[in-house]
Protein backbone atom coordinates (compact mmCIF):
# COMPACT_ATOMS: atom_id res chain seq x y z
CA UNK A 1 0.00 0.00 0.00
CA UNK A 2 1.20 3.50 -0.79
CA UNK A 3 0.69 5.80 2.19
CA UNK A 4 -0.36 9.32 1.21
CA UNK A 5 0.47 12.49 3.12
CA UNK A 6 1.78 16.01 2.85
CA UNK A 7 5.24 17.51 2.81
CA UNK A 8 4.99 18.82 6.35
CA UNK A 9 2.04 19.42 8.62
CA UNK A 10 2.75 23.05 9.55
CA UNK A 11 -0.14 25.21 8.48
CA UNK A 12 -2.51 22.26 8.53
CA UNK A 13 -5.71 23.42 10.31
CA UNK A 14 -5.52 22.06 13.85
CA UNK A 15 -1.80 21.24 13.63
CA UNK A 16 -0.39 17.75 14.01
CA UNK A 17 -3.27 16.58 16.23
CA UNK A 18 -5.69 17.16 13.33
CA UNK A 19 -3.22 16.09 10.64
CA UNK A 20 -2.66 12.64 12.20
CA UNK A 21 -6.40 11.94 11.92
CA UNK A 22 -6.49 12.74 8.20
CA UNK A 23 -3.23 11.21 6.93
CA UNK A 24 -1.18 8.10 7.79
CA UNK A 25 2.22 9.68 7.04
CA UNK A 26 4.09 12.97 6.81
CA UNK A 27 7.38 14.08 5.29
CA UNK A 28 9.30 16.28 7.72
CA UNK A 29 11.92 18.69 6.43
CA UNK A 30 15.27 18.10 8.05
CA UNK A 31 16.97 20.15 5.39
CA UNK A 32 18.57 22.65 7.77
CA UNK A 33 19.10 20.34 10.73
CA UNK A 34 18.13 16.90 11.96
CA UNK A 35 15.12 16.71 14.24
CA UNK A 36 15.55 17.37 17.94
CA UNK A 37 15.24 14.18 20.07
CA UNK A 38 12.51 15.74 22.24
CA UNK A 39 10.47 16.75 19.18
CA UNK A 40 10.89 13.28 17.67
CA UNK A 41 9.72 11.68 20.92
CA UNK A 42 6.71 14.03 21.15
CA UNK A 43 5.62 13.42 17.55
CA UNK A 44 6.11 9.69 17.90
CA UNK A 45 3.96 9.66 21.06
CA UNK A 46 1.19 11.69 19.38
CA UNK A 47 1.10 9.56 16.22
CA UNK A 48 -1.43 6.75 16.07
CA UNK A 49 -0.43 3.13 15.46
CA UNK A 50 0.59 2.61 11.84
CA UNK A 51 1.58 6.26 11.29
CA UNK A 52 4.90 6.79 9.45
CA UNK A 53 7.35 9.70 9.54
CA UNK A 54 9.58 10.28 6.54
CA UNK A 55 12.27 12.94 6.46
CA UNK A 56 13.84 15.10 3.78
CA UNK A 57 17.38 16.36 4.23
CA UNK A 58 20.13 17.33 4.77
CA UNK A 59 21.90 20.41 3.37
CA UNK A 60 25.11 19.66 5.28
CA UNK A 61 25.68 16.42 3.37
CA UNK A 62 28.25 16.97 0.63
CA UNK A 63 27.97 13.49 -0.95
CA UNK A 64 31.75 13.29 -0.86
CA UNK A 65 33.37 10.90 1.63
CA UNK A 66 35.14 12.43 4.62
CA UNK A 67 35.29 12.09 8.38
CA UNK A 68 32.96 15.06 8.80
CA UNK A 69 30.52 13.59 6.27
CA UNK A 70 30.49 10.33 8.24
CA UNK A 71 29.70 12.26 11.44
CA UNK A 72 26.83 14.23 9.85
CA UNK A 73 25.40 11.13 8.16
CA UNK A 74 25.56 9.03 11.34
CA UNK A 75 23.85 11.75 13.39
CA UNK A 76 21.15 12.24 10.74
CA UNK A 77 20.38 8.52 10.42
CA UNK A 78 20.56 7.95 14.19
CA UNK A 79 17.94 10.66 14.73
CA UNK A 80 15.75 9.17 12.00
CA UNK A 81 15.96 5.73 13.59
CA UNK A 82 14.59 7.28 16.81
CA UNK A 83 11.14 7.10 15.20
CA UNK A 84 11.38 3.33 15.70
CA UNK A 85 8.43 1.42 14.28
CA UNK A 86 6.97 4.72 13.04
CA UNK A 87 9.83 5.31 10.57
CA UNK A 88 8.90 5.87 6.97
CA UNK A 89 11.78 6.65 4.63
CA UNK A 90 14.55 9.19 4.07
CA UNK A 91 14.63 11.36 0.94
CA UNK A 92 18.03 12.73 0.00
CA UNK A 93 18.46 15.42 -2.65
CA UNK A 94 21.79 14.85 -4.39
CA UNK A 95 23.34 17.72 -6.38
CA UNK A 96 25.58 17.28 -9.41
CA UNK A 97 28.67 15.58 -7.99
CA UNK A 98 31.58 13.66 -9.45
CA UNK A 99 30.52 10.08 -10.21
CA UNK A 100 33.64 8.55 -8.65
CA UNK A 101 33.32 10.63 -5.47
CA UNK A 102 29.64 9.71 -5.26
CA UNK A 103 30.50 6.01 -5.57
CA UNK A 104 32.90 6.41 -2.64
CA UNK A 105 30.14 8.25 -0.73
CA UNK A 106 27.76 5.33 -1.33
CA UNK A 107 30.47 3.09 0.15
CA UNK A 108 30.52 5.40 3.19
CA UNK A 109 26.72 5.24 3.43
CA UNK A 110 26.82 1.45 3.39
CA UNK A 111 29.48 1.47 6.13
CA UNK A 112 27.34 3.75 8.29
CA UNK A 113 24.27 1.60 7.64
CA UNK A 114 26.37 -1.42 8.60
CA UNK A 115 26.97 0.24 11.98
CA UNK A 116 23.45 1.59 12.54
CA UNK A 117 21.25 -0.73 10.49
CA UNK A 118 19.79 -0.10 7.08
CA UNK A 119 17.02 2.44 6.61
CA UNK A 120 14.81 2.99 3.55
CA UNK A 121 16.43 5.77 1.50
CA UNK A 122 15.08 7.33 -1.69
CA UNK A 123 17.42 9.48 -3.72
CA UNK A 124 16.39 12.49 -5.75
CA UNK A 125 19.41 12.63 -8.03
CA UNK A 126 20.62 13.72 -11.46
CA UNK A 127 20.33 11.10 -14.21
CA UNK A 128 24.09 10.46 -14.25
CA UNK A 129 23.99 9.21 -10.64
CA UNK A 130 20.89 7.04 -10.90
CA UNK A 131 22.66 3.93 -12.22
CA UNK A 132 24.94 3.52 -9.18
CA UNK A 133 21.99 4.19 -6.86
CA UNK A 134 19.91 1.47 -8.54
CA UNK A 135 22.83 -0.99 -8.46
CA UNK A 136 23.15 -0.51 -4.68
CA UNK A 137 19.47 -1.34 -4.19
CA UNK A 138 18.22 2.09 -3.15
CA UNK A 139 14.99 3.72 -4.33
CA UNK A 140 14.77 6.73 -6.63
CA UNK A 141 12.16 9.44 -6.13
CA UNK A 142 9.25 9.22 -8.58
CA UNK A 143 10.53 6.00 -10.13
CA UNK A 144 8.79 2.66 -10.02
CA UNK A 145 10.76 -0.55 -9.88
CA UNK A 146 12.89 0.09 -6.81
CA UNK A 147 12.63 -1.49 -3.38
CA UNK A 148 9.74 0.87 -2.58
CA UNK A 149 7.97 3.90 -4.05
CA UNK A 150 8.69 7.45 -2.94
CA UNK A 151 6.51 9.82 -4.92
CA UNK A 152 6.42 13.61 -4.80
CA UNK A 153 3.32 15.36 -6.12
CA UNK A 154 2.42 12.42 -8.37
CA UNK A 155 -0.29 12.78 -10.98
CA UNK A 156 -1.75 9.55 -9.64
CA UNK A 157 -1.06 7.23 -6.73
CA UNK A 158 -0.60 3.61 -7.81
CA UNK A 159 -3.10 1.16 -6.37
CA UNK A 160 -0.37 -1.46 -6.04
CA UNK A 161 3.07 -1.24 -4.52
CA UNK A 162 4.59 -0.25 -1.21
CA UNK A 163 5.80 3.20 -0.31
CA UNK A 164 4.91 6.82 0.16
CA UNK A 165 3.36 9.67 -1.82
CA UNK A 166 3.79 13.20 -0.51
CA UNK A 167 1.98 16.23 -1.82
CA UNK A 168 2.79 19.92 -1.49
CA UNK A 169 -0.93 20.65 -1.18
CA UNK A 170 -3.70 18.29 -0.06
CA UNK A 171 -4.43 15.80 -2.85
CA UNK A 172 -7.81 16.01 -4.57
CA UNK A 173 -10.58 13.70 -3.52
CA UNK A 174 -11.17 11.69 -0.38
CA UNK A 175 -9.93 8.44 -1.95
CA UNK A 176 -6.31 9.46 -1.51
CA UNK A 177 -6.61 10.16 2.19
CA UNK A 178 -6.29 6.97 4.20
CA UNK A 179 -8.15 6.45 7.43
CA UNK A 180 -6.02 6.17 10.54
CA UNK A 181 -6.80 5.35 14.12
CA UNK A 182 -7.24 8.84 15.69
CA UNK A 183 -5.97 7.73 19.09
N, C-alpha and C positions, 0 to 999 in steps of 0.2 A: 504494500500500500504506500502511496505517496502522500506524506503529510503536508498539508498546506498551511502556510502562515504568512506573516508580514516580516519585512526587514525592519525589525524594531517594533516596540510597543509604545514608545513615547508618543504622546499626542493621541493615543487611542482613548476614546471617551471612557472614563472610569479607570484608566491606568491598567496595570498588570492584572489586578483582581478581576476586571471585566474582560480583558483580553484572553485570559486563560480559560474562560468559559466559552469563548467563540472559536478559538483556534487550538490545535494540538501541538503547535511548535512555533518557535520564534527564532529569527536570526539576530543575534546581538552584535553590535559593532565593537570590536576590540581593535580597531584600526590604530588608535592613538596609544592605548595601553591595555594590557590584559585586565580582566575583571578582578575586582577586589574580592578577597576570600569571604568577607562578611556579606557582600552583595550577592555573591554566588550562593552562599548558604541560605540567605533570605529568599531568593528567587526559587531555589530548589525546594524549600519548605512550603512555599505558596503554590507551587505547581501541582496539579492533580496527577494521579497515577497515569502513566502513559505519555505524559507531556515530554517534549524533547527541546533542548536548547542547542542551537547551532551558533557558531561564532564566525565572524569575518575579521581577518586581521593579517598582518600586523605591520605597520609602516616601518618598524625598526628592523625587520628582516631584510637582509641584503641579497639573499639567495646566492651568496658566495661563502664557501666554508672558512670558518675562523673560530678561534676560541670564544670570542664575544658572540658570534652567531649561535654557537652551541648553547651558550648561557641564555640568550634571549629565547631561543626555540624551546629549550627545556622548561623555562619558566612559563612560557605561553601554553605549552601542552600540559604541564602539570596543573595549571589553573583550570584548563578545559576539563581535564579528567576529574576535577572536584565535583562536577555535575553528576558523577556516578552513573546510575542507571537512567538518568534523565539527559544523558549526552545525546546530541544529534550528530552533527558533523562539523568539520572545520573547513572554511573556504579561504584559500590563500590566493591573492592577486599577485601574479608574478610579472614583473616588468621585462623588457627586452634585456636579456643577460647573455653572456657568452655561453655557448652550448657546453663546452668542456667544464667550465666553472659550475654550471648548473648541475651537470652530472655528478661532480664532486659534492655539491650541496645535497643532492638526493642521497648520496652515500651517508652524509652526515645525518640527514633526517632518519634514515634507516637505523643508524647507530643509536640515536636518541630514542627512537621508538623501541629499539631492543632493550634499552634501559628502563623505559617507562611503560611499555606496552603500546601496541598499535592502536591508533585512533582513525576513524574514517576521515579522510582528507580529500577535498575536491579542489582542483587547481583551475584557476581562471588564468590562462597563459597564452602567449603568442603561439601561432601555428608551429613555428620552428621548435618549440619546446614540448609539444604535445606527444610526439613519438616516445621520447624517454619516459614521460609520465605514464603513458599507457603501458609500456614495457615493465614498469615497476609495480603495476597493479593498482594505481591510484585512479580516482574518478576525475573527469573533466567537467566543468560547469557547462550546462546546457548540451550535454552530449550523452546519447543513449549508448549502451553497450559496455559500460564500465561496471565496477563492483556495486555501484548504487547510483541513483539519479540525484543530481543537485541542480535544480532549475531556478533561474532568476527571471521573473516576469515572463513566464512562458505563455504562448498563445493558447495552449491547451495543456491540461494536466493529464498524463497518460492514466488509463484505468488500470493498467498492469505495471508491475515493477515496484521496487522498493526505493525509498529515498525521500527527498524534500523538494518543495516548490515554495519559493518566497517571492512575494509581490511587494512592490513599492507602495502601491495603494491597494485597498481591499479588492479582492477578485470579484468579478460580477457573478451574481447568482448564488443562491444558498447551497447548491450542490457541491461547491468547492470547499465549503466550510464544514469541517468534521465536527461531530459532537464529541465533547469530552466530559468526563466526570467533574462537575463544578467544585467538588470538595476534595 
